[in-house]
Every structure is written in structure tokens, then in C-alpha cells.
């Protein structure tokens, strides 16, 4: 059985159930290199609340930079939020010296707002010695305030806040996992899930009981023979899955992993076939190889004496491979027969979605048939056992087996429908439409000044550039949220930025599965979006892509 409709993101879409913003109806227009502003300024949400983003603190609580004599003057409320005052509050008296991170001691810098006098002393003028003595320069070598300090609570309600873990440097994707790694045939990892040990024990117990009737002279050794049969049977299942894997690799389809689990195995193919013919071949090679294995075991059975341990093992493996082939040829998703039916309907209608819907509903009908029909067949004796023997515990086990099989088939059919609907909407995920408007800033720009520029431009992202305008790093949104507003004039954007790597530069033309594959190859919280010419287009947030991804899943076909 294959999992050709596997999720194109780290399995499993994120369970973000929050309301996702609707992607832009039309892609924003590109702007010159210096602007880097793809989104409409009128519709973009500000990085921080506009009234307070550019002001370091309440003017009544902290001294205004550059003028200690006016540090405790009462501010006119009508002028508090005026753009001119806001700009003046976020920059020192000498912007060329006071906020330069490379040489903070060249000119007096405003004192740390955290050292502001208590409210009771606001109306008292500073002592004469203090009036003649400039305040000590702020220590720009200090790291930004940690997210777990008390000041963090003042900004924890930021609408774009991420968890603290989001501020950590991204890690390279790990192995897909899924159990014990057994090897990498053809470069594809093969895992044995923990549930396999449960089914191996079950097969050993059941097959050992049958050996007791056929070969009673074995005694307790029958369970060792039964365990060998369980391992050999799953070896046949692995060969079945390798047939799917080789066919997928032949068609240039990536295979994430092969996993042996409770009821057989699964080959997780990350992309669907481009044509119905390839889809049919990809699904058919698995059952075909199981039939070939059954024929091989039958020929080997002719060369040994019946009633011996080799004879019983070969007969059991022949029958089990015939059952695997017949079961997988049933025409319902997620079985191989369901993928073959999907390919046929796809060929007739020309629509892969129509084939998926037809095969998925047949799969659900098949699940109901297994739930009801398997216990009835066992009771009737049509499966090889006498009806009078199918009582008690055997009946309960048959009903439980039928329920598990039906649940697996029903769930697989539903997942196939969801994945097909997702693939249908994936083209709506376009990097150009999801990109945030960005403002380029130099490394020594204070955070408050950078946010002021971003709010004026209606941007929601900051790109750190060198004097020639070449992008160097991206200011992490989670890091901005972690800095209290009254500290922002004393924090340079370079201290909150993440250096750009090759994987963090994505083309504005990416869309659909290609976009998701690119982001999955280099996990990060933000990506720099560039035009084909190399011009800055904006910043793409992984959170925005995730929300659009979830909304595409929920949208009806």
C-alpha cells in the first residue's frame, strides 16, 4: 500500500486552527530595490501599535534624549502623538553620534529609561551638579531584554507574537523518524514502527497454535518457527513496498520513507504522479510483486516434502502473499486498487480530483463491508475454518480484526480526500501574494527609529542592509516583541536580526508545492523574497504561509 497523497509540508500540516488571513486577490506590484515594499501600505498591518511604536517611553516617565533640563517637563497631551514629536522622541539630539553602536561614547547618550526618577520626584528640578553633568551613555553592548523578564508582559498581547521558541535559530530538518531505522535501500530510509512488535507477537501466537496441530512434535520450538514466519512475512511486505518506491524514483517522485507497521507497510511518496498512466503503474507494481513472490514460494514448495517445517513455512508465505495481493487490489482508497481506480477515472474524466472522490467513496463503502462481512464469512466457514470452531474468543478476535481494518480503510479514504482538496488549492499559495511589505534599514539603526519608518511606510518587516543596499539579515518579529518599548531607542536592529543564508532567499515567483518544498528544505521563521533580478521584494513569514495553508485545507472544493 502506498501513501501517494502524503502531505507536502513536515507531515502533517500544522494544527493551527486560528483564522487565517485571506491571500491577496491580486499580487502586489514590485517596487524599486530601495523600497522593498510589495504590499499595499493602506492594507498592511503595522509591526507595532502606531501611536507608541516610535516613542521610547511615556514622556512623563523618561527624560527626552539630548535635553536633560526638560526631562521632567509636562508634555502637552495634544502633542504627544504628533508625528513630528514622535520622530523627535525616538532620535537623540545628535543622531550621527548618540545612537551609533560602533562608538557609543563619542557623544552623551540619554540615560537608560529604567533609571528614571520615581513619579514622586517628577516635579523636582534636577540638582545643579546633575544639570551641568551629562547623563552617562547607555550600554549598547547589553543584549536585548529577555522575553521572560517582567517587561515582557507589557507586550505579550502583540497580535503577531510568536512563542519564545520561535526566536531561536532554525535547525536543519531531522530524519522523518517513525520507529527503528533498519536501512536505506535506494537512499530511502526504512523504519519499523513500534506497533510491528505487537503484530509480530500476535502472528507468532496464532501461527504457533496452528503449528501445534500440524507439527505437534515441535513442542515449544513451534513459537520460534512462528516468529521466523512473522519476520519472513514482513520481509515480503517490505519487498512489496520497495516495488512502489523503485517505480516512484523511476518517475522522479521523492519518497520520504518506508514504514512497516501494524497492518503491513506504507511507502510515503511526497508528490502525486503527473499522468494517470504513471499513477496506475505506480499502484499496480506492489500487488504484482506480491503475486510474483507467491509464485516463487509455490515453486519452492514443490521441491520440499509436505508436513515438514520448510513445507509449512513456504505454504504459509505463499498464502500470505496471495492475501496481501488480493487485499491491496480491492478498488478503494487508500489501497493500491483504489489508486488504480483513481487513475482510471482520472483518465476518463481528465480530472484527478474526480478520480480521488470516486475511489475514496468506494473505499468507505469497502470499510463498511469489511466491518460487517468479515465476521460473517468467518462464521460461515468460507475462510477455511469450520463454523463450529468459530466460537468464543475466536469470534471476538475476528470482530476486533474487522473493526481495526475497517477503521484503517475509512480513515485512509478520508485522508486521501483531504489531501486531494489541499493539492487542488495549493496553487493559491503564492509567495508574491503572501509576502509582507519590508523596509530596508542599516545595521546601526535604533529599533524605535526602524519601527517608525516601517509604520510610516505601512510595512510589517525589516531588512538589514549594508551601505550599498545589499541585504544582510532579517529582523526577527519574535525578537522585536521581546524588547519593551522604552528600551527600543537603545537597541540596534542588528542585535535582533538573523543572518541570511542561501535557503532563506526565495523567489517571488514560487507557488504551490514548489514553495512549500523550498520552505521545508530550510526551516526558518522569516524568508527574504527577491525578484529574479535580485531586488528585494519583501519578507515572507512562515506563520503567514501556515495560516494560508490551513485555510486552503478548510476551503470547500
Secondary structure, 3 states (H helix, E strand, C coil): CECCCCCCCCCCCCCCCCCCCCCCCCCCCCCCCCCCCCCCCCCCCCCCCHHHHCCCCCCCCCCCCCCHHHCCCCCCHHHCCCHHHHHHHCCCCCCCCCCCHHHCCCCCCCCCHHHCCCHHHCCCCCCHHHHHCCCCCCCCCCCCCCCCCHHHHHHCCCCCCCCHHHHCCCCCCCCCCCCEEEECHHHCCEEECCHHHHHHHHHHHHHHHHHHHHCHHHCCHHHHHHHHHHHHHHHHHHHHHHHHHHHHHHCCCCEEEEEEECCEEEEEECCCCCCHHHHHHHHHHHHHHHHHHHHHHHHHHHCCCCCCHHHHHHHHHHHHHHHHHHHHCCCCCCCHHHHHHHHHHHHHHCCHHHHHHHHHHHHHHHHHHHHHHHHHHHHHCCCCCCHHHCCCHHHHHHHHHHHHHHHHHHHHHHHHHHHHHHHHHHHHCEHHHHCECEEEEECCCEHHHHHHHHHHHCCCEEEEECCCCCEEEEECHHHHHCCCHHHHHHCEHHHHEEECCHHHEEECCCEHHHHHHHHHHCCCCEEEEECCCCCEEEEEEHHHHHHHHHHHHHCCC
